[in-house]
Amino acid sequence: MTTNRTTDLRVNIWRGLMLAALLLSAAVVTKRVSPEYLSPDLARRLLGVLMGAVVVIYANAVPKVLTPLIQSRCDPIAHQAIRRFTGWILVLGGAAYAAAWAIAPYRYADVIAVSCLGASVLLVVTRIAWSMKGKKGGGSISE
């Protein structure tokens, strides 16, 4: 099965640009309607939920991006296991970030959201460091 790499790159770039346009337009809309129709607190909550959704979208794509075996310098099974773990943990962290902005009391929402996402990133870093520790000579995961 072969794929056209140029077409894949174009699709990825197009998706990234569309997501960036969506984020920028959401920020502009909430800023413009904030004083008259939307309280500033609710506008900030909406943007927090949107940022959590972006983390979920990108984290969901992590395990699906496959590196060609010829470029992989480590065990493909271990590499994919780390990608799956990273994807799941960051999806959960992004969902917790969005949920914190959606339902937590406003004065604590920022701290709770950042703590949840930070904890998920810390878990991913710990998992990667743990997998590197198991290798002889302390080589990197891509070796």
C-alpha positions as CSV (number, residue, x, y, z in Angstrom):
1,M,0.0,0.0,0.0
2,T,1.5,3.3,-1.1
3,T,0.5,6.8,-0.3
4,N,1.2,10.0,-2.0
5,R,3.4,11.8,0.6
6,T,2.9,15.2,-1.0
7,T,-0.9,14.9,-0.8
8,D,-0.6,13.7,2.8
9,L,1.5,16.8,3.7
10,R,-1.0,19.1,1.9
11,V,-3.9,17.6,3.8
12,N,-2.0,18.0,7.1
13,I,-1.1,21.6,6.4
14,W,-4.6,22.4,5.3
15,R,-6.1,20.8,8.6
16,G,-3.6,22.8,10.7
17,L,-4.5,26.0,8.9
18,M,-8.2,25.4,9.3
19,L,-7.8,24.7,13.0
20,A,-5.7,27.8,13.5
21,A,-8.3,29.8,11.7
22,L,-11.0,28.3,13.9
23,L,-9.1,29.2,17.0
24,L,-8.3,32.8,15.9
25,S,-11.9,33.4,14.8
26,A,-13.2,32.0,18.1
27,A,-10.9,34.3,20.0
28,V,-11.9,37.3,17.9
29,V,-15.6,36.6,18.2
30,T,-15.5,36.1,22.0
31,K,-13.5,39.3,22.4
32,R,-16.0,41.3,20.2
33,V,-19.2,40.0,21.8
34,S,-17.8,39.8,25.3
35,P,-18.9,43.1,26.8
36,E,-22.4,43.3,25.3
37,Y,-23.7,39.8,24.9
38,L,-21.2,37.6,26.9
39,S,-19.7,38.2,30.2
40,P,-15.8,38.2,30.2
41,D,-15.8,35.3,32.6
42,L,-17.9,33.2,30.2
43,A,-15.8,34.2,27.3
44,R,-12.7,33.1,29.1
45,R,-14.4,29.8,30.0
46,L,-15.3,29.2,26.4
47,L,-11.8,29.8,25.2
48,G,-10.5,27.5,27.9
49,V,-12.8,24.7,26.8
50,L,-11.8,25.3,23.2
51,M,-8.1,25.0,24.1
52,G,-8.8,21.8,25.9
53,A,-10.6,20.5,22.8
54,V,-7.5,21.4,20.7
55,V,-5.3,19.4,23.0
56,V,-7.7,16.4,22.7
57,I,-7.7,16.7,18.9
58,Y,-3.9,16.8,18.5
59,A,-3.3,14.2,21.2
60,N,-5.8,11.8,19.5
61,A,-3.7,12.1,16.3
62,V,-0.4,11.1,18.0
63,P,-0.8,7.3,17.9
64,K,-2.2,7.4,14.4
65,V,0.9,9.0,12.8
66,L,3.1,6.1,11.8
67,T,6.8,6.4,11.2
68,P,8.0,4.3,8.3
69,L,9.9,1.3,9.7
70,I,13.0,2.1,7.7
71,Q,13.3,5.4,9.6
72,S,12.6,3.9,13.0
73,R,15.7,3.1,15.0
74,C,14.0,1.4,17.9
75,D,11.6,-1.5,18.4
76,P,8.4,-0.5,16.5
77,I,6.2,-2.2,19.0
78,A,7.8,-0.3,21.9
79,H,7.6,3.0,19.9
80,Q,4.0,2.5,19.1
81,A,3.2,1.6,22.7
82,I,4.7,4.9,23.9
83,R,2.8,6.8,21.2
84,R,-0.5,5.1,22.3
85,F,0.3,6.0,26.0
86,T,1.1,9.5,25.1
87,G,-2.0,9.9,23.0
88,W,-4.3,8.5,25.7
89,I,-2.8,10.5,28.6
90,L,-2.8,13.8,26.7
91,V,-6.4,13.2,25.5
92,L,-7.4,12.7,29.2
93,G,-5.4,15.7,30.2
94,G,-7.0,17.9,27.5
95,A,-10.4,16.6,28.4
96,A,-9.8,17.4,32.1
97,Y,-8.5,20.9,31.1
98,A,-11.7,21.5,29.1
99,A,-13.9,20.1,31.9
100,A,-12.2,22.2,34.5
101,W,-12.9,25.3,32.5
102,A,-16.5,24.2,31.9
103,I,-17.5,23.2,35.5
104,A,-15.0,24.3,38.1
105,P,-15.6,27.5,40.0
106,Y,-14.2,30.4,38.0
107,R,-11.5,31.5,40.5
108,Y,-10.1,28.0,40.6
109,A,-10.6,26.9,37.0
110,D,-7.3,28.1,35.7
111,V,-5.3,26.3,38.5
112,I,-7.2,23.1,38.2
113,A,-7.0,23.0,34.4
114,V,-3.3,23.7,34.2
115,S,-2.7,21.2,37.0
116,C,-4.5,18.5,35.1
117,L,-2.8,19.1,31.8
118,G,0.6,19.5,33.6
119,A,0.1,16.2,35.4
120,S,-0.6,14.5,32.1
121,V,2.6,15.9,30.5
122,L,4.6,14.9,33.6
123,L,3.2,11.3,33.2
124,V,4.3,11.2,29.5
125,V,7.8,12.5,30.3
126,T,8.1,10.0,33.2
127,R,7.0,7.2,30.8
128,I,9.5,8.2,28.2
129,A,12.3,8.5,30.8
130,W,11.3,5.1,32.2
131,S,11.5,3.5,28.8
132,M,15.0,5.0,28.2
133,K,16.2,3.8,31.6
134,G,15.5,0.2,30.5
135,K,17.9,0.5,27.6
136,K,21.6,-0.4,28.1
137,G,23.9,2.6,27.8
138,G,21.1,5.1,28.5
139,G,20.4,5.6,24.8
140,S,17.5,7.6,23.5
141,I,14.2,6.1,22.5
142,S,14.9,6.7,18.9
143,E,18.0,4.5,18.9
